[in-house]
C-alpha cells in the first residue's frame, strides 16, 4: 500500500461527534476502506508540479501535499452533520499557498457550521488564524496532541503525577 510521506488524517464519527485528527501535516485520508484523492507533488515546494490522484495511487517518488476537492466535499459534508468537531492538524501543507486549499476549505466548513468547534494544536491554530477564521471557532488552543490523547482516555504523565499526590 502506498502511503503519503507526510502524515495521516483520520475522520471518525462517534454519536454526534466528528473528530478530525491529523498527525503532523495531515494528508492521507482514511474513511473506512475508501480511497480519497489528494494533490501530489514531486518535491516539497510550493512551485512543485501537482496532480490529483487517489490516495492509494501516489507513486513512490511523489508525496501527498493536501487533500483534493472530492475529499474536501466529503469532509465538509461530515462537518455539516456534526454537533461537535475537534480538529487537530491541517489537511496539508497550508503554509504553501498551492497546497493550502484543503485546510482552508475544511476551516471554512467549520466556520459556517452550527457545531461546537474546538481547534487544537499549534499548526491548526495558525491555519485558522492565517485564513481569518479564528473568531468563527468556539475554542482555539495550541494544545494539540496531548489534548487528543486526553480525549482518547490515554494517561498523560503530567496529569498522572498530579493524581498520585
ABEGO torsion letter per residue (X at the ends): XBBBAABBBBBBBBEABBBBBBBEBBABBBBEABBBBBBBBABBBAABBBBBBBAAABBAABBBABBBAAAAAAAAAAAAABABBBBBEBABBAABAAAAAAAAAAAAAAAABABBBBBBEAAAAAAAAAAGAAAABABBBABBAAAAAAAAGBBBAAAAAAAAX
